[in-house]
Amino acid sequence: MKKVKYVDPIIGTVGDEQAIAKTVHGGGKTHPGACVPGGMVQLSPDTVTGGDNTTGYNYCHNTIEGFSFNHMSGCGWYGDLGNLQVMPITGKTDLRSGSNEELPFKKGAIGWKSPFSHKKEWAKAGYYAVELERYGILAEATVAEHTGMLRFTYPQNERSSIIFNFSRRIAGHADFEHIDIISNSRLEGYIRCTPAGGGFGRGAGNISYMLYFVFEFSKPAENFRFFGNEEYAEENLRSFEGEDVGLTARFSTEKGEKILIRCGISYVDLEGARNNLLCECNHFNFEKLKNEAEEKWEQAFNCVEVAGENEVDLTLFYTCLYHTLLDPRIFTDRDGRFRTPNGEIHCTDYTQYTQRTMFSGWDVYRSEFPLLTVLRPDIVNDEVNSLIKLAEIKNSAFPRWELVGNDSRCMVGDPGLLVIADAYLKGICNFDVPKTYKIALASCKSAETLNQKPFSSLRPKTKQYINDAYVPLNLSETLEFLYADYVMSCFAKAVGQEKDAEYFIARSKKYRENFNSKTGFMGPRDSEGNFVPVNNEYDENGCVESNIFQQSWFVPYDIKGLSELFGCERTIELLERLFEKADFTAMWNINYNHSNEPCHNITHYFNELGQSYRTQYWTRRVQKEAYRLSAFGFCGNEDVGQLSAWYVLSAIGFAQICMGSNRFSINTPLFKKVSVRLNKKYHSCKNSDTFKIECDKNPLEYPYIKEIYLNGKKLDRNYLMYKEITNGGELKFVLSKTPCKNI
C-alpha cells in the first residue's frame, strides 16, 4: 500500500477566521505547501501577510500574493518566517501584493495578488500547484531539504514577469535586504530579520536571524528592475539594498512556456546557500525533484503501517503523521554548519546528530516526543542534542520554545528538560550526560551562575518559588514546574544522584498545597500563600490558555494522589462532566478542550483510576469528533505536530501520560492491524525489529477491550512499558461491543 496517497495537506489550513466565523483561536493554521520530512525549506503559497495567520496561508481567503520558501506550521502568536516571496505575473502591476497588512499601500490600489479557486488547487506530499486566475499561470512547487523549485507555466505574453518580494516576513517585515544580480540567470543575497521588524509575537518573541539565498532561472531574464517603497529604482542596477526591497525579472513567453526557478537557502552564509543548491538541485528537472520528494515521504512513513478499510481514518492517520514529521526541522547546512543569533558559526558531526530547530516545547512534549521515541528515536536524539547545544552556548536553561536558534520563551514550564530526561530514561542518551545534568540542576534550582558565568534559568527567582515551590498568582506555571521537578527526580535517580532525587520528588508533592478546599479545585495563590478569589471553576485567573477546571487535572505524575484530594467518587464525576459537557468539534471549550494542550491525555486518566472502559470510550469520541477531513479538519491550532501526534499515538493504541515514567497507557487502537518498525540503534529489538498490534475484530465496531495478550501472555494491566514496546513482538486485543470492567 502506497501511503503518500493518503496525505492531504489541505487539512487544517484555516487560519485566523475571526472575520468569518467570529471564533477566537482560528483553525489548524497549517500550510498546504511542498515539504520533505524535516526539511529546512517549506515552499508554500501566501494568501495574506497579516492577522494571526501563522503560515501566511488561510483557506478562507480567495487570493494568492506569492510563494515563499520557509514557513512555520500550526502555531499561533502571529507566526514568523515566510521569507523570499516570489510571484509570477503578466502585464503591469502595483508594487505591493495588495494583501500585505504589515506594509499597506502608499500609492497602489489592487496589487499583484491573483484570485484563485480551490477547485484548481492541488496539494500532495512534496508538491503543490495552483492556477492563478488573473494571469492564466499555473504555479507549481516542489522541494528538497535545503532547496525549492517553482515551475510557472505562462500564457503567450511579451510582458511576463517574476516579482521577488525580499522584505516579506509573516507578522512583520525584514529589517534589511541586500541583493546582487550575478547574471541574467542568477541572484544572490541575504536578508536580516530582528524583533524590530516584528515576527513571532509581533516582535515579543525576540526572534533574530539572517537568511542567505541563491536563485537561478531556467531562462535568462531579459531585464531586471529593483524597486522599494512602491517606487522603481534607477535602471540597470546590478546591486541594491534597503529595508523594503523588491525586484522584477521580465521575460517574453510563448503559450505554455515553462519558466523554472530553483533556490537554495542557508541561515549561515552565502557559501552555505550555494553549496546547498549545488548538492541538492543542480538541475531544472522538476519531475525528478518532485518524485524524489514523494519517495522521501514514502520512506519516512515506513516507520509505521496501519491496515484498515476506512478511507477517512487512513487519510487522517497519514496526514497527521505527515504533520508530525515536518518539525523539528533541519537547521544545519549540508556541511553541518549552523549559526546562532549572536553570529557564531558552529558545526555538528553528522555521525552524532543533526542540529534541528522549531521546538514548540510546551505543546510537543505531551504526545509528539513520546510518539517519536517509538517511531523516530533518531529525531529525538537530534533534538535533545540541539537543545543541549543551545543551552551550552548561551549558558542557560534548555530552550522552551525555540525558533532558528532563538528561545522565544513562549508559554510556561520547562519542556526541554522533560524531553531530554525522558529520552535518557528510554536509553536515547547519545549526549554528554554529566554536562546536561548540571544544566538541568541549575535551571531547576534557579541558579544565578553556572561554570562561573551568569546563568539564565526558566524558573522564577522569587522566595515563594525557591522556598515554597509555587509561583505567585500563576497556577499553570506552578503545576508545570512541579511536573518538571518530578521528571528531574527520575533523571537524578537514574544518574545516581539520590539526594537530588529525594529533594525533587519531595518538592513535586507540594502540588497538594495548591488545592483550595473551599472551592474543591486547584487555585492560584498570592505572595503570602493565600488563595486568590475566583468566581468558579471556569475562572481563568492564574491559568495559561486554560481555566481552573482544566488546569486542576495537571498532575500527570500522581493521578491517584490527585483523586484523593478531589475525593475518589467526585473525581470520576468531575471527569465525566469535563467530557460530557464538551463539544469536541468546537474550536474552544471551557470543559475538555482538545484544541489546546493542557487537556491532552486526560482521557487516559480513567485508566489510572480503575475505569479503563471510559478511557476507551472517550478517546474514541475525541478521535472521531475532533479530527475531520477538509481545511476545517483540526479543532484548533495544530501546534507544530502536537495535535497530529496525539491522533497518531492514540490510533496506534497508546498515550504517555507522564514524561519520565516510561509507561504507555493503553486505549483501543483505531485500526485492526498496526506494525511499528523499530530502530536497532536506539531500541533493544530483543524479540523482533517490529512491534505488531492486532485486534481480533474491527475496532470501529467493537470499541472496548476485553482481553490483552503480549507475546502470547495475558496482560492484567492497562499499560505497557516503553521497553516492552521496543523489545518488539506482538500485542493482541480481544475486543467487545460492550464495556468490560476487567482490564
Sequence and secondary structure as in RCSB ss.txt:
>XXXX:A:sequence
MKKVKYVDPIIGTVGDEQAIAKTVHGGGKTHPGACVPGGMVQLSPDTVTGGDNTTGYNYCHNTIEGFSFNHMSGC
GWYGDLGNLQVMPITGKTDLRSGSNEELPFKKGAIGWKSPFSHKKEWAKAGYYAVELERYGILAEATVAEHTGML
RFTYPQNERSSIIFNFSRRIAGHADFEHIDIISNSRLEGYIRCTPAGGGFGRGAGNISYMLYFVFEFSKPAENFR
FFGNEEYAEENLRSFEGEDVGLTARFSTEKGEKILIRCGISYVDLEGARNNLLCECNHFNFEKLKNEAEEKWEQA
FNCVEVAGENEVDLTLFYTCLYHTLLDPRIFTDRDGRFRTPNGEIHCTDYTQYTQRTMFSGWDVYRSEFPLLTVL
RPDIVNDEVNSLIKLAEIKNSAFPRWELVGNDSRCMVGDPGLLVIADAYLKGICNFDVPKTYKIALASCKSAETL
NQKPFSSLRPKTKQYINDAYVPLNLSETLEFLYADYVMSCFAKAVGQEKDAEYFIARSKKYRENFNSKTGFMGPR
DSEGNFVPVNNEYDENGCVESNIFQQSWFVPYDIKGLSELFGCERTIELLERLFEKADFTAMWNINYNHSNEPCH
NITHYFNELGQSYRTQYWTRRVQKEAYRLSAFGFCGNEDVGQLSAWYVLSAIGFAQICMGSNRFSINTPLFKKVS
VRLNKKYHSCKNSDTFKIECDKNPLEYPYIKEIYLNGKKLDRNYLMYKEITNGGELKFVLSKTPCKNI
>XXXX:A:secstr
  SGGG  TTTT     HHHH  SS S      B  TT S  BEEES BSSS TTS  TT  EE EEES B  S 
 TT  B  SEEEEEES   SS S BSSS  SS SS S EE  GGGEEEETTEEEEEETTTTEEEEEEE SSEEEE
EEE  SEEEEEEEEETTEETTEE SEEEEEEEETTEEEEEEEE GGGB GGGGTT   EEEEEEEEESS  SEEE
EEETTEE  TT SEEEESSEEEEEEEEE TT EEEEEEEEESS HHHHHHHHHHH  S  HHHHHHHHHHHHHHH
GGGEEEE S HHHHHHHHHHHHHHTT SEE S TTSEEE TTS EEE  TTT   EE EEHHHHTTTHHHHHHHH
 HHHHHHHHHHHHHHHHHHTBS  SEEETTEE   SSS HHHHHHHHHHHTT   S HHHHHHHHHHHHTT SEE
TTEE B SS   HHHHHHS  TT HHHHHHHHHHHHHHHHHHHHTT HHHHHHHHHHHGGGGGGEETTTTEE  B
 TTS B   SSTT  TT SSS HHHHTT  TT HHHHHHHH HHHHHHHHHHHHHT  TTSS  SSS TTSGGGT
TGGGHHHHTT HHHHHHHHHHHHHHHB SSTT BSS  TTTHHHHHHHHHHHTEE  STTS EEEE   SSSEEE
EE  TTTS  SS SEEEEEESS TTT  EEEEEEETTEE  SSEEEHHHHHT EEEEEEEESS     
